[in-house]
Amino acid sequence: MSDLPLTITEAAAAIRAGKLTSVKLTTALLEKADHLDPILGTYITRMDVPALAAAKQADADFAAGVDKGPLQGIPIGIKDIIATRDAPTTAQSEVLDPNWGNGYDAPVTARLRAAGAVIIGKTSTMEFAVGMPDASKPFPVPRNPWNTDTWPGGSSSGSGSGVAAGLFLGALGTDTGGSIRIPAAFCGISGMKQTFGRVPKSGCVALGYSRDHIGPMARSAKDCAIMLKVLAGHDPSDLCSVDMPVPDYPAFLDGSLKGMKVGVERKNHFGHPAEDAFAKDVFEAAVKVFVEAGAEVFEVEVPFYKEVNAASQVAGRSESFAYHRLDLRNHRGLYGAHTKDILIGGALATGYEYVQTQRLRMFAKKAVE
């Protein structure tokens, strides 16, 4: 099918209009992956059999008058650090216990299934969502579909490249220090790091206990909103999960931003020697869109910006080392070189330094309230 929809919104409308079925869509995307995935390295694990079974069930539900919402029958990719009951989770590493997460769905995975989504496969990442692509390891090296000589960004690499290439219509990524936002930017799609605690992160291999997020990646902001409405909400398995009502996120996207205030931080985001010459123009064009949509745009300066950025590096490496300490002692040779260097660097941070980063974090949070 050459005219396959590229967005969740379009596919959901086509299915309900009788122009498409979930089975046809899923089959076509799996066939597309047969050709493109050897080039792009999007998947670690294809889930053809359970995906087609889920697609058949979605179509049967529609035929019986059961409509679970806009994700019903929609193929979704899952970053391979998130547990899925019918496929292994590897974290793209030879270190992780092969039995990790066996037979278990992370809350976010379970919520997607309950909404009728078709889990089509586990997507490539960087080892333990950190480090860089490593061709010496027995895992795919992900490529950017717009230019296969380039990287799609990390660490939600396969999720970003797969959405951009149209191998699935939405995906889960994780973001601790940019790992949804970077591949979304590199691949020209939408990605969202929502408020910490809004989406439960249990059932996900940890990188930074106090900083990890699981979030949506898709072709549009509206598609991300559709996914977030399903993903969000309290879950007792995550002690950081916030118990608050979940808004109807897609309903907010009516084309108007009248009454919304948007802060613009320019001081710390331009003037870097490696800055792309077009970055500022694109940024200002985006600000203009907000203004034209009715938002009140005003200049802000984030307090303690440089200090918080430095503290974030200390806290992030300390928390990552806490998770990996025993494996680094017992299985150090199985880690990729770049990943190992980053994780071992966390051992250099003292308890004093970690405490100070948390104190600074509280001061900075208070300063922007």
C-alpha positions as CSV (number, residue, x, y, z in Angstrom):
1,M,0.0,0.0,0.0
2,S,1.7,3.2,-1.2
3,D,-0.9,5.5,0.4
4,L,-0.5,4.3,4.0
5,P,-1.3,6.9,6.6
6,L,1.6,8.2,8.5
7,T,-0.1,9.6,11.6
8,I,-2.2,8.0,14.3
9,T,-5.0,10.5,13.6
10,E,-5.2,9.7,9.9
11,A,-5.0,5.9,10.5
12,A,-7.7,6.0,13.2
13,A,-10.0,8.0,10.8
14,A,-9.3,5.6,7.9
15,I,-10.1,2.5,10.0
16,R,-13.3,4.0,11.3
17,A,-14.3,5.0,7.8
18,G,-13.9,1.4,6.6
19,K,-11.0,2.4,4.2
20,L,-8.4,0.4,6.2
21,T,-8.2,-2.4,8.7
22,S,-5.7,-2.9,11.4
23,V,-4.6,-6.2,9.9
24,K,-3.9,-4.5,6.5
25,L,-2.1,-1.7,8.1
26,T,0.0,-3.9,10.4
27,T,0.8,-6.4,7.6
28,A,1.9,-3.5,5.3
29,L,4.2,-2.0,7.9
30,L,5.8,-5.4,8.7
31,E,6.4,-5.8,5.0
32,K,7.9,-2.3,4.8
33,A,10.2,-3.2,7.7
34,D,11.4,-6.3,5.7
35,H,12.9,-3.9,3.2
36,L,14.0,-0.9,5.4
37,D,14.9,-2.4,8.8
38,P,18.2,-4.1,7.5
39,I,19.2,-0.5,6.5
40,L,17.9,1.5,9.4
41,G,18.4,-0.9,12.4
42,T,15.1,0.2,13.9
43,Y,14.2,-3.1,15.6
44,I,15.9,-5.3,18.1
45,T,12.9,-7.7,18.2
46,R,10.1,-7.9,15.7
47,M,6.8,-9.1,17.1
48,D,5.0,-10.2,14.0
49,V,2.9,-13.0,15.4
50,P,1.5,-11.2,18.5
51,A,1.2,-8.0,16.5
52,L,-1.0,-9.6,13.8
53,A,-3.0,-11.3,16.6
54,A,-3.6,-8.0,18.3
55,A,-4.6,-6.4,14.9
56,K,-7.1,-9.2,14.3
57,Q,-8.6,-8.6,17.7
58,A,-8.8,-4.8,17.1
59,D,-10.7,-5.4,13.8
60,A,-13.0,-8.0,15.6
61,D,-13.7,-5.4,18.3
62,F,-14.6,-2.8,15.7
63,A,-16.9,-5.3,14.0
64,A,-18.6,-6.0,17.3
65,G,-19.1,-2.3,18.0
66,V,-16.3,-2.0,20.5
67,D,-14.2,1.2,20.1
68,K,-11.5,1.6,22.7
69,G,-10.3,5.0,21.4
70,P,-8.0,6.4,18.7
71,L,-5.1,3.9,19.5
72,Q,-7.2,0.9,18.7
73,G,-5.6,-1.0,15.9
74,I,-2.6,1.3,15.6
75,P,0.9,-0.2,15.4
76,I,3.2,1.1,18.1
77,G,6.9,0.5,18.7
78,I,8.4,0.1,22.3
79,K,11.9,1.1,23.2
80,D,13.8,-2.0,24.3
81,I,14.3,-0.9,27.9
82,I,10.5,-1.2,28.6
83,A,9.1,-4.6,29.6
84,T,6.7,-6.4,27.3
85,R,5.2,-9.8,28.3
86,D,5.6,-11.3,24.8
87,A,9.1,-10.2,23.9
88,P,12.4,-10.0,25.6
89,T,13.9,-6.8,26.9
90,T,17.7,-6.5,26.3
91,A,18.5,-2.8,26.9
92,Q,20.7,-3.4,23.9
93,S,23.3,-5.0,26.2
94,E,24.9,-8.3,26.9
95,V,24.9,-7.5,30.6
96,L,21.2,-7.4,31.4
97,D,19.8,-10.7,32.8
98,P,17.9,-12.4,29.9
99,N,15.0,-13.1,32.2
100,W,14.6,-9.4,33.1
101,G,10.9,-8.6,32.7
102,N,9.9,-12.0,31.4
103,G,6.1,-12.4,31.1
104,Y,5.5,-8.9,32.4
105,D,4.1,-5.7,30.9
106,A,5.3,-2.3,32.2
107,P,2.3,-0.2,33.2
108,V,2.7,1.9,30.0
109,T,2.8,-1.2,27.8
110,A,-0.3,-2.6,29.6
111,R,-2.1,0.7,29.1
112,L,-1.4,0.8,25.4
113,R,-2.7,-2.8,25.0
114,A,-5.8,-1.9,27.0
115,A,-6.4,1.0,24.5
116,G,-6.3,-1.5,21.7
117,A,-2.9,-0.6,20.3
118,V,-0.8,-3.1,18.4
119,I,2.6,-3.6,19.9
120,I,4.6,-4.3,16.7
121,G,8.2,-4.6,18.1
122,K,11.0,-3.5,20.4
123,T,13.1,-0.7,19.1
124,S,16.9,-0.2,19.2
125,T,18.6,2.2,21.6
126,M,22.0,2.8,23.1
127,E,23.3,0.3,25.6
128,F,21.3,0.9,28.8
129,A,20.0,4.2,27.2
130,V,23.5,5.7,27.5
131,G,26.7,5.8,25.5
132,M,27.0,5.8,21.7
133,P,26.3,3.3,18.8
134,D,28.7,0.3,19.1
135,A,29.2,-1.8,16.0
136,S,31.4,-4.2,18.0
137,K,28.3,-5.5,19.8
138,P,25.7,-8.0,18.4
139,F,23.0,-5.3,18.1
140,P,21.8,-3.1,15.3
141,V,23.4,0.3,14.8
142,P,20.4,2.6,14.1
143,R,20.4,5.0,11.2
144,N,18.5,8.1,10.3
145,P,16.0,7.5,7.6
146,W,16.5,11.0,6.1
147,N,20.2,10.3,5.6
148,T,21.4,6.8,6.5
149,D,25.0,8.0,6.9
150,T,23.9,9.8,10.0
151,W,22.6,8.9,13.5
152,P,19.0,9.3,14.5
153,G,20.0,10.5,17.9
154,G,20.0,8.7,21.2
155,S,19.0,7.0,23.1
156,S,15.4,6.4,21.8
157,S,17.1,5.9,18.4
158,G,14.9,3.1,16.9
159,S,11.7,4.8,18.1
160,G,12.7,8.0,16.4
161,S,13.9,6.4,13.1
162,G,10.9,4.0,13.0
163,V,8.3,6.7,13.3
164,A,10.1,8.9,10.8
165,A,10.4,6.0,8.3
166,G,6.7,5.1,8.8
167,L,7.5,1.6,10.2
168,F,5.0,2.3,13.0
169,L,2.8,5.3,13.7
170,G,3.8,6.0,17.3
171,A,6.4,4.8,19.8
172,L,7.5,4.9,23.4
173,G,10.8,6.5,24.2
174,T,12.5,7.4,27.4
175,D,14.1,10.7,28.4
176,T,16.6,11.2,31.2
177,G,18.8,13.9,29.6
178,G,17.3,14.4,26.2
179,S,16.7,10.9,24.9
180,I,13.2,11.6,23.5
181,R,13.8,15.1,22.4
182,I,17.1,14.6,20.6
183,P,16.0,11.8,18.3
184,A,12.7,13.6,17.7
185,A,14.7,16.6,16.6
186,F,17.2,14.6,14.5
187,C,14.4,12.6,12.8
188,G,11.9,15.5,12.2
189,I,9.1,14.1,14.4
190,S,7.4,15.1,17.6
191,G,8.5,13.8,21.0
192,M,7.5,14.8,24.5
193,K,9.2,14.7,27.9
194,Q,6.2,15.4,30.2
195,T,6.2,16.4,33.8
196,F,8.1,14.0,36.1
197,G,5.7,11.5,37.7
198,R,2.8,12.0,35.2
199,V,3.6,8.7,33.4
200,P,4.7,5.7,35.6
201,K,8.2,4.5,34.9
202,S,8.1,1.2,36.6
203,G,8.9,-1.8,34.3
204,C,11.6,0.3,32.7
205,V,15.4,-0.4,33.1
206,A,16.6,2.6,35.2
207,L,19.1,5.1,34.1
208,G,18.5,7.9,36.6
209,Y,16.0,7.1,39.4
210,S,15.0,10.8,39.9
211,R,15.1,11.9,36.3
212,D,13.8,9.1,34.1
213,H,10.7,9.7,32.0
214,I,8.7,7.5,29.6
215,G,7.0,9.5,26.8
216,P,5.4,9.4,23.4
217,M,7.0,9.8,20.0
218,A,4.9,10.3,16.9
219,R,4.5,12.3,13.7
220,S,2.6,15.2,15.3
221,A,1.9,16.9,18.6
222,K,-1.7,15.7,18.4
223,D,-0.6,12.1,18.1
224,C,1.6,12.6,21.1
225,A,-1.3,14.0,23.0
226,I,-3.4,11.0,22.1
227,M,-0.8,8.7,23.4
228,L,-0.1,10.7,26.5
229,K,-3.8,10.6,27.5
230,V,-3.5,6.8,27.6
231,L,0.0,6.6,29.2
232,A,-0.6,9.2,32.0
233,G,-2.1,8.5,35.4
234,H,-1.1,7.2,38.8
235,D,0.3,3.6,39.2
236,P,1.2,2.3,42.7
237,S,4.1,0.4,41.3
238,D,6.0,3.7,40.8
239,L,6.6,5.6,44.0
240,C,7.2,8.7,41.9
241,S,3.9,8.4,40.1
242,V,1.6,11.4,40.7
243,D,-2.0,10.8,41.7
244,M,-3.8,13.5,39.8
245,P,-6.6,13.5,37.2
246,V,-5.6,13.0,33.6
247,P,-6.8,15.8,31.3
248,D,-8.1,15.3,27.8
249,Y,-4.8,16.4,26.2
250,P,-6.0,16.2,22.5
251,A,-8.9,18.5,23.3
252,F,-6.5,21.3,24.1
253,L,-5.1,21.2,20.6
254,D,-7.8,23.3,18.9
255,G,-5.4,25.6,17.0
256,S,-5.6,28.5,19.5
257,L,-3.2,29.5,22.3
258,K,-5.2,32.5,23.4
259,G,-4.7,33.1,27.1
260,M,-1.5,30.9,27.3
261,K,1.7,32.4,28.5
262,V,4.9,31.1,26.9
263,G,8.3,31.8,28.4
264,V,11.2,32.1,25.9
265,E,14.8,31.5,27.2
266,R,17.4,32.7,24.7
267,K,20.3,33.6,26.9
268,N,21.6,30.1,27.5
269,H,20.6,28.5,24.2
270,F,22.5,30.5,21.6
271,G,26.1,31.4,20.9
272,H,27.7,28.0,21.2
273,P,30.7,27.5,18.8
274,A,29.1,24.3,17.4
275,E,25.7,25.8,16.9
276,D,24.0,25.1,13.6
277,A,23.7,28.3,11.6
278,F,20.0,27.7,11.0
279,A,19.1,26.8,14.6
280,K,18.3,30.4,15.8
281,D,16.2,31.1,12.7
282,V,14.1,27.9,13.2
283,F,13.7,28.8,16.9
284,E,12.5,32.3,16.2
285,A,10.1,30.9,13.5
286,A,8.6,28.6,16.2
287,V,8.2,31.6,18.6
288,K,6.4,33.4,15.8
289,V,3.9,30.5,15.5
290,F,3.1,30.8,19.2
291,V,2.4,34.5,18.8
292,E,0.3,34.1,15.7
293,A,-1.7,31.4,17.6
294,G,-2.6,33.9,20.3
295,A,0.0,33.1,23.0
296,E,1.5,35.8,25.2
297,V,5.3,35.3,24.7
298,F,7.7,36.9,27.2
299,E,11.4,36.7,27.8
300,V,12.6,34.6,30.8
301,E,16.0,33.7,32.2
302,V,16.2,30.4,34.0
303,P,18.0,30.9,37.3
304,F,21.0,28.8,38.2
305,Y,21.0,27.4,34.6
306,K,24.7,26.6,34.3
307,E,24.9,25.3,37.9
308,V,21.9,23.1,37.5
309,N,23.3,21.7,34.2
310,A,26.6,20.8,35.9
311,A,24.8,19.3,38.9
312,S,22.6,17.3,36.6
313,Q,25.6,15.5,35.2
314,V,26.9,14.6,38.7
315,A,23.4,13.4,39.8
316,G,22.8,11.5,36.6
317,R,26.1,9.6,36.7
318,S,25.8,8.9,40.4
319,E,22.3,7.4,40.0
320,S,23.4,5.4,36.9
321,F,26.4,4.0,38.8
322,A,24.1,3.0,41.7
323,Y,22.1,0.8,39.4
324,H,25.1,-0.7,37.6
325,R,27.6,-1.0,40.5
326,L,27.4,-4.8,40.9
327,D,27.3,-5.6,37.2
328,L,30.3,-3.3,36.6
329,R,32.2,-5.3,39.2
330,N,31.1,-8.7,38.0
331,H,30.6,-8.3,34.2
332,R,32.6,-5.2,33.3
333,G,34.0,-6.8,30.1
334,L,30.5,-7.2,28.7
335,Y,29.8,-3.5,28.6
336,G,30.5,-1.5,25.5
337,A,33.6,0.7,26.0
338,H,31.7,4.1,25.8
339,T,28.9,3.0,28.1
340,K,31.4,1.5,30.6
341,D,33.4,4.8,30.7
342,I,30.3,6.9,31.4
343,L,29.0,4.5,34.1
344,I,32.3,4.1,35.9
345,G,32.6,7.9,36.0
346,G,29.7,7.9,38.5
347,A,32.0,6.2,41.0
348,L,34.1,9.4,41.2
349,A,31.2,11.5,42.6
350,T,31.2,11.6,46.4
351,G,28.2,11.4,48.7
352,Y,28.8,15.1,49.5
353,E,28.6,16.1,45.9
354,Y,25.4,14.1,45.3
355,V,23.8,15.8,48.4
356,Q,24.9,19.2,47.1
357,T,23.3,18.5,43.7
358,Q,20.0,17.7,45.4
359,R,20.2,20.9,47.5
360,L,20.8,22.9,44.4
361,R,18.0,21.2,42.7
362,M,15.6,22.3,45.4
363,F,16.9,25.9,45.3
364,A,16.5,26.0,41.5
365,K,13.0,24.5,41.7
366,K,11.9,27.1,44.2
367,A,13.4,29.9,42.1
368,V,11.1,29.1,39.2
369,E,7.9,28.6,41.1
